[in-house]
Each structure stands twice: as C-alpha cells, then as structure tokens.
Amino acid sequence: MKILRNQIKIYLSLILAGICLFTYAHPFYVSIINIAYSSSKKKIEISARIFYDDLELALNHDGNTNLNILKPQRKESIDSAISAYFEKYLRVSTNGKIQVLNYVGYEIEDEVAWCYFEVPQLQPLKKLEIYTRMLYNNFKNQSHIFHATVDGLRQSTKIDNPKSFVKMEF
C-alpha cells in the first residue's frame, strides 16, 4: 500500500511538472516581419515581432554576451546588439539593390520584442527580396511570416528553417 502511494505521488509530480513546463514555455518559434512602403513617405518601415526570450538567447549566443532585454543595465548595449544581429541575419533588397537597415529601436509588449527599422526608398518599390537566417542557429523549428504592403497592396508568405529567401513583386 505504501509503495502504491509513493508511485502515485511520483506520477502526480511528473504530471504537474509537465503541465508547468508546457504552460511557461512556448513550443513554437515564429517571428512576424512587417514591411510597409509608402510612395508618399518615400521610405520602408520594417517591424519584426519576436518572442523576447528567443531574441535574447540569439543575441547572447551570437555576441557571446549576457544581455537582459527586460532589465538592461545599459539600453545602448541592447540597441547595438539588436542592430548588429539584424544587420548580420536579415538582408533586404529593393529593386535589385541591397539596402542598409537603419535601426530605430525596440520595445517589449507582453512576451514579444518589437524591433523597428527604416530604409529610405525614393523610387517606387517593384521588387522586394529578403534573405534571413534569424534564429536559425538557435531553433531548428524556426519560422518567419512576412507581410509586405506596398502602397496598400499586401502580400504575405511564410518560410521555415532552413529556407532563407523570399521574393515578392508588386
């Protein structure tokens, strides 16, 4: 009887531990990248939505650092790390020309880090090409969803690791 009671306690403890793990860990790895171009503004605005813990892990792994996105000791260090990470792992080409992403900043909303960039775009945007390997070194199941809006015309697509290239024409 005592052995049976101990086994029940062990099973209940394992079930409770499993429930806690699934409650606090997100089992999927997805980023959402919005790219918006307005010919009247003559610029491209990019916002990337990434689970902040995934981004923090990638930044620390890639830069061999120990940054804390939620409670940064120096926000400039986080800004610099995010800017460098995106420069390394996200390339945007418009009308056949590789663009430099101008980092604007980041903010945390619930479980997500929003990272913002801008690119001057004087000519009408006809062709958009995106190369990314963001988070692929950290998560084998990483996916990216891209939404691109050019003067109100929207296209969306999704890629999964190891695919890294997206092409859209408007």
C-alpha positions in Angstrom: 0.0 0.0 0.0 2.8 2.4 0.9 4.6 1.6 -2.4 1.5 2.3 -4.4 1.0 5.6 -2.6 4.6 6.6 -3.4 4.2 5.7 -7.0 1.0 7.8 -7.2 2.9 10.8 -5.7 5.7 10.4 -8.2 3.2 10.2 -11.2 1.3 13.2 -10.0 4.5 15.1 -9.5 5.6 14.3 -13.1 2.3 15.3 -14.5 2.3 18.6 -12.6 5.9 19.3 -13.7 4.9 18.6 -17.3 1.9 21.0 -17.1 4.2 23.7 -15.7 6.7 23.3 -18.4 4.1 23.5 -21.2 2.4 26.5 -19.5 5.6 28.6 -19.3 7.4 27.6 -22.5 6.2 28.5 -25.9 6.5 25.3 -28.0 6.7 27.1 -31.4 9.2 29.5 -32.8 7.8 32.1 -35.1 8.7 35.7 -36.0 6.5 38.1 -37.9 8.1 40.7 -40.0 6.0 43.5 -41.4 7.4 45.6 -44.3 5.5 48.7 -45.3 6.3 51.0 -48.2 4.5 54.3 -48.9 5.5 56.2 -52.0 4.3 59.4 -50.3 6.7 58.9 -47.4 9.5 57.6 -49.6 10.6 55.1 -47.1 10.2 51.5 -46.0 9.2 50.8 -42.4 10.1 47.4 -41.0 8.9 45.9 -37.8 9.9 42.5 -36.5 7.9 40.7 -33.8 10.0 38.1 -32.0 9.5 36.3 -28.6 11.8 38.4 -26.4 13.3 35.3 -24.8 14.2 33.9 -28.2 15.8 37.1 -29.3 17.7 37.5 -26.0 19.1 33.9 -26.4 20.1 34.6 -30.0 21.8 37.9 -29.1 23.7 36.3 -26.2 24.7 33.3 -28.3 25.7 35.3 -31.3 27.6 38.0 -29.4 28.9 35.8 -26.6 27.3 38.2 -24.1 24.9 38.1 -21.2 22.3 40.7 -22.1 18.9 41.1 -20.3 16.3 42.7 -22.7 13.7 43.2 -20.0 16.0 44.8 -17.5 19.0 46.2 -19.4 21.9 47.7 -17.4 22.6 49.8 -20.5 19.9 50.1 -23.1 22.6 51.2 -25.6 24.2 47.7 -25.4 20.8 46.1 -26.3 20.3 48.6 -29.1 23.7 47.9 -30.5 23.3 44.1 -30.2 19.9 44.1 -31.9 21.1 46.4 -34.7 24.2 44.2 -35.3 22.2 41.0 -35.2 19.7 42.2 -37.8 22.5 43.5 -40.0 24.1 40.1 -39.9 21.0 37.9 -40.3 18.4 40.0 -42.3 19.1 41.4 -45.7 16.6 43.4 -47.7 16.9 44.2 -51.3 14.6 46.6 -53.2 14.5 46.7 -57.0 17.7 44.7 -57.1 19.7 46.9 -54.7 20.7 45.7 -51.2 19.6 48.2 -48.5 21.1 49.2 -45.2 18.6 48.8 -42.4 18.5 51.9 -40.1 17.8 50.8 -36.6 15.1 52.8 -34.9 14.6 51.0 -31.6 12.8 48.2 -29.8 10.1 47.8 -27.2 8.7 44.9 -25.2 5.0 44.1 -25.4 3.8 41.2 -23.3 6.1 38.2 -24.4 7.2 39.9 -27.6 10.1 42.2 -28.6 9.2 44.7 -31.4 12.3 45.8 -33.3 11.9 48.7 -35.7 13.9 49.7 -38.8 13.6 52.2 -41.7 15.1 52.3 -45.2 14.9 55.3 -47.5 13.2 54.3 -50.8 12.9 57.2 -53.3 12.0 55.0 -56.3 8.7 53.1 -56.4 9.1 49.7 -54.9 8.6 47.0 -57.6 10.6 44.0 -56.3 11.4 43.0 -52.7 13.9 40.3 -51.9 14.5 39.2 -48.3 17.3 36.9 -47.0 17.1 35.8 -43.4 18.8 33.3 -41.1 17.5 34.9 -37.9 17.2 32.5 -35.0 18.1 29.5 -37.3 21.2 28.8 -35.3 19.2 28.6 -32.1 15.9 26.9 -33.2 15.5 24.1 -35.7 11.8 24.7 -36.0 12.0 28.5 -36.5 9.6 30.0 -39.0 9.2 33.5 -40.3 6.0 35.1 -41.6 6.4 38.1 -43.9 3.8 40.7 -44.6 4.7 43.3 -47.2 2.5 46.2 -48.0 3.3 48.5 -50.9 1.0 51.5 -51.3 -1.9 49.5 -49.8 -1.2 46.3 -51.8 -0.4 43.4 -49.4 1.4 40.1 -49.9 2.3 37.5 -47.3 4.4 34.4 -47.2 6.0 32.0 -44.7 9.3 30.3 -44.7 10.7 27.6 -42.3 14.2 26.8 -41.4 16.4 26.1 -43.4 14.7 28.2 -46.2 16.1 31.7 -46.1 14.9 33.6 -49.2 11.7 35.4 -50.1 10.9 37.3 -53.3 7.8 39.5 -53.8 6.9 41.6 -56.8 4.4 44.4 -56.9 
